Amino acid sequence: MQACFLTQLRNLGLRSINWVMRLSLASVIHLTAADTSDMAADLLKQAKTAYTQGRPAEALSLASKAIEKAPTNAAGYFVRGSIFAETHESEKALIDFDYAVKLDPRMADAWQQRGVEHFKLGHIKESIADFDRFIALRPESAPYHWQRGISCYYANRFEEGRKQFELHQTVNSNDVENAAWHFLCVARLSGIEQARVVLIPIKGDARVPMMEVHALFAGKIKPEDVLEAARTGQPSEPELNRRLFYAHLYLGLYFEARHDDTRSLEHITKAAGQFRTDDYMGDVARVHLQLQKRKSEGKEKARSAN
């Protein structure tokens, strides 16, 4: 199963965020059932079936019953926490993952999932700590862990972020997003001009408008060109929404690197609101907006105090 997990990472990179570095609930049940009592294992299987058939409330009830049958087994908490995570109840998911890692400190996927939920809640340092525990248990996963790099950026640990994205480049060589986050870390360390000098070259990212995003970071085109590219052709409404999400997200990040807080906030707000997506990068936009507003409020309070 570990090899299967790594295969998912190799195939997905930064491109399909929903399930990257997350086991499907079906896989979770398969992994954990052997470690529980027969009755608890059966309840977890039923929970999986209920969830995959679109009955999350029933799935949660069944997982809770499995926990009652085997309260000292980490599997039930992990499964229920995974359901809470998928239904966007991060605080409840975090509680269950807390129990899972206490009961089984070597359950690598529980550390990973807890790190994800910490990030969603804006607990940046905690997310890095959990991702580090995951990597310590699964060292071979280190090059694939772009999520850790993003958390390092938000923790102002830019040198670690730079190294993480350089490491990720060795296993995911044609992803503009990896190059962009590397650029952002270098820009905070050494300025935009140096970030452009070492901008990771990308040729094979077919997603619109990612190559335009790369060209923008390289200083070859203007911000409005990215938005124009996103609207080219006749994309379906969902595809257009996704294009504009990425356009506004990376425009917001680009303007942040240029210390243009007003334009950065404008674009991040659109990415997190009007064009929001239900995946990890959607969470990144939402968390970024929260942190940006918190920073702005802090500056305003400081000005008022003076």
C-alpha positions in Angstrom: 0.0 0.0 0.0 2.9 2.4 0.6 4.0 1.9 -3.0 0.5 2.7 -4.1 0.5 5.8 -2.1 3.7 7.0 -3.6 2.4 6.2 -7.1 -0.5 8.6 -6.4 2.1 11.3 -5.5 4.2 10.7 -8.6 1.2 10.8 -10.9 -0.4 13.9 -9.4 2.3 16.3 -8.3 0.7 19.7 -7.8 -1.8 19.2 -10.5 -4.7 17.3 -9.0 -4.9 18.7 -5.5 -8.1 17.1 -4.1 -6.5 13.7 -3.5 -2.8 14.4 -3.5 -1.2 12.9 -0.4 -4.6 11.8 0.9 -5.7 8.2 0.9 -9.2 7.6 -0.5 -11.7 6.5 2.2 -11.9 3.1 0.5 -8.1 2.7 0.8 -8.3 3.9 4.4 -10.8 1.2 5.2 -8.7 -1.4 3.5 -5.6 -0.4 5.4 -7.1 -0.2 8.8 -9.7 -3.0 8.9 -7.2 -5.7 9.6 -6.1 -3.9 12.8 -9.5 -3.7 14.4 -11.9 -6.1 16.0 -14.1 -8.0 13.4 -17.2 -6.0 14.4 -15.4 -2.7 14.3 -13.8 -3.6 11.0 -17.2 -4.4 9.6 -18.6 -1.1 10.8 -15.8 0.7 9.1 -16.5 -1.1 5.9 -20.1 -0.1 6.1 -19.0 3.5 6.8 -17.0 3.4 3.6 -19.9 2.2 1.6 -22.2 4.8 3.1 -19.8 7.6 2.4 -19.1 6.5 -1.2 -22.8 6.3 -1.8 -23.3 9.9 -0.7 -24.5 9.3 2.8 -21.9 11.1 5.0 -24.1 11.4 8.1 -24.7 7.6 8.1 -21.0 7.1 7.5 -20.1 9.2 10.5 -22.5 7.3 12.7 -21.1 4.0 11.6 -17.5 5.2 12.2 -18.5 6.4 15.7 -20.0 3.0 16.4 -16.7 1.4 15.3 -14.9 3.6 17.8 -17.3 2.5 20.6 -16.4 -1.1 19.8 -12.7 -0.5 19.6 -12.0 2.8 21.5 -8.2 2.2 21.8 -7.7 1.5 18.1 -6.4 4.4 16.0 -8.2 3.2 12.9 -11.7 4.3 13.8 -10.6 7.8 14.7 -8.6 8.0 11.5 -11.5 6.9 9.4 -14.0 9.3 11.1 -11.5 12.1 10.9 -11.1 11.5 7.2 -14.9 11.8 6.8 -14.9 15.0 8.8 -12.1 16.3 6.6 -14.0 15.5 3.4 -17.1 17.2 4.7 -15.2 20.4 5.6 -15.4 20.0 9.3 -11.7 20.6 10.0 -12.0 21.2 13.8 -13.8 17.9 14.3 -11.3 16.1 12.0 -8.4 17.5 13.9 -9.8 16.1 17.2 -10.0 12.6 15.7 -6.5 12.8 14.1 -5.2 13.9 17.5 -6.6 10.7 19.0 -5.2 8.6 16.1 -1.6 9.8 16.5 -1.8 9.5 20.3 -2.9 5.9 20.0 -0.6 5.0 17.1 2.3 7.5 16.8 3.6 5.5 13.8 0.4 6.0 11.7 2.0 8.2 9.1 -1.1 9.1 7.2 -2.7 10.4 10.4 0.2 12.9 10.8 -0.2 13.9 7.2 -4.0 14.4 7.5 -3.6 16.3 10.7 -1.1 18.6 9.1 -3.6 19.3 6.3 -6.4 20.1 8.7 -4.0 22.3 10.7 -3.2 24.2 7.5 -6.9 24.7 6.6 -7.4 26.2 10.1 -4.5 28.6 9.6 -2.2 26.7 12.1 0.8 27.0 9.9 3.6 26.0 12.3 1.6 23.1 13.5 1.0 21.9 9.9 4.8 21.9 9.3 5.4 19.9 12.4 2.9 17.3 11.4 4.2 17.1 7.8 7.7 16.6 9.2 6.5 13.7 11.4 4.9 12.2 8.3 8.2 12.6 6.3 10.2 11.1 9.2 8.0 8.0 9.0 8.0 7.9 5.2 11.3 9.5 4.2 10.8 8.5 0.5 7.8 10.9 0.4 10.0 14.0 1.1 10.4 15.0 -2.6 6.7 14.9 -3.2 5.7 17.1 -0.3 4.9 20.4 -1.9 2.3 21.1 0.8 5.2 21.4 3.3 6.8 24.0 1.0 3.6 26.1 0.9 3.4 26.0 4.7 7.0 27.1 5.0 6.2 30.1 2.8 3.4 31.2 5.1 5.6 30.5 8.2 8.3 32.9 6.7 10.7 30.0 6.5 11.6 30.9 3.0 14.9 29.1 2.8 13.3 25.8 3.8 10.5 26.5 1.3 13.0 27.2 -1.5 14.7 23.9 -0.8 11.4 22.0 -0.6 10.4 23.2 -4.0 13.8 22.5 -5.5 13.4 19.0 -4.1 9.9 18.7 -5.5 11.2 19.7 -8.9 13.2 16.5 -9.1 10.0 14.5 -9.2 7.6 16.9 -10.9 9.5 18.8 -13.5 6.8 20.5 -15.6 4.6 22.2 -13.0 4.4 26.0 -13.2 3.0 26.1 -9.6 6.2 24.6 -8.2 8.3 27.1 -10.1 6.0 29.9 -8.9 6.3 29.0 -5.2 10.0 28.6 -5.5 10.1 32.1 -7.1 8.0 33.5 -4.2 10.4 32.1 -1.6 13.5 33.4 -3.4 11.8 36.8 -3.9 11.3 37.1 -0.1 14.9 36.1 0.5 16.7 38.0 -2.2 14.3 40.1 -4.2 12.3 39.7 -7.4 15.3 40.2 -9.8 17.2 37.4 -8.2 14.1 35.3 -8.2 13.8 35.8 -11.9 17.4 34.8 -12.4 16.8 31.4 -10.8 13.2 31.0 -12.0 12.8 27.2 -12.7 12.2 26.7 -16.4 8.9 25.0 -17.3 7.8 23.9 -20.8 5.2 21.2 -20.4 2.3 22.6 -18.2 -0.7 22.5 -20.5 -3.1 24.1 -18.1 -4.5 27.5 -19.1 -3.2 30.0 -18.1 -0.2 28.5 -16.3 2.5 29.2 -18.9 1.3 32.8 -18.9 1.7 32.8 -15.1 5.3 31.6 -15.6 5.9 34.3 -18.2 4.6 36.9 -15.8 6.9 35.8 -13.0 9.7 35.9 -15.6 8.9 39.5 -16.3 8.0 38.8 -20.0 4.3 39.7 -20.0 1.9 41.9 -18.0 -0.7 40.9 -15.4 -3.6 41.6 -17.7 -2.2 39.1 -20.2 -2.7 36.3 -17.7 -6.4 37.2 -17.4 -6.8 37.5 -21.1 -5.2 34.0 -21.6 -7.6 32.6 -19.0 -10.6 33.7 -21.0 -9.4 32.6 -24.5 -11.3 30.0 -26.5 -14.7 28.8 -25.4 -14.1 27.0 -22.1 -17.1 25.6 -20.2 -18.2 27.5 -17.2 -16.4 25.1 -14.7 -13.2 25.3 -16.8 -13.4 29.1 -17.0 -13.9 29.3 -13.2 -10.9 27.1 -12.7 -8.8 29.1 -15.1 -9.7 32.4 -13.4 -9.1 30.9 -9.9 -5.5 30.1 -10.8 -5.1 33.4 -12.6 -6.3 35.4 -9.7 -4.4 33.3 -7.1 -1.1 33.7 -8.8 -1.7 37.3 -9.6 -2.3 37.9 -6.0 0.9 36.1 -5.0 2.8 38.0 -7.7 1.6 41.3 -6.4 2.5 40.3 -2.9 6.0 39.6 -4.0 6.1 43.1 -5.4 4.8 44.5 -2.1 1.6 45.8 -3.7 -0.8 44.8 -0.9 -3.8 46.5 -2.5 -3.7 44.6 -5.8 -2.6 41.4 -4.0 -5.7 41.6 -1.8 -7.9 42.3 -4.8 -6.9 39.2 -6.6 -6.7 36.9 -3.6 -10.2 37.9 -2.6 -11.5 36.9 -6.1 -9.6 33.5 -5.9 -10.9 32.8 -2.4 -14.4 34.0 -3.2 -15.9 34.5 -6.6 -13.8 31.8 -8.3 -13.1 29.6 -5.3 -12.4 25.9 -5.8 -13.0 22.9 -3.5 -9.5 21.6 -3.3 -6.2 22.2 -1.5 -5.2 25.2 -3.6 -8.7 26.6 -2.8 -7.8 26.2 0.8 -4.5 28.0 0.1 -6.3 31.0 -1.3 -8.8 31.1 1.6 -6.0 30.8 4.2 -3.9 33.4 2.4 -6.8 35.8 2.5 -7.3 35.2 6.2 -3.6 35.8 7.0 -3.5 38.8 4.7 -6.5 40.4 6.4 -5.0 39.6 9.8 -1.7 41.3 8.8 -3.6 44.3 7.5 -5.6 44.6 10.8 -2.4 44.4 12.8 -0.9 47.2 10.8 -4.0 49.3 11.3 -4.0 48.8 15.0 -0.4 49.7 15.2 -1.1 52.9 13.3 -4.0 53.7 15.6 -1.8 53.1 18.7 0.7 55.6 17.4 
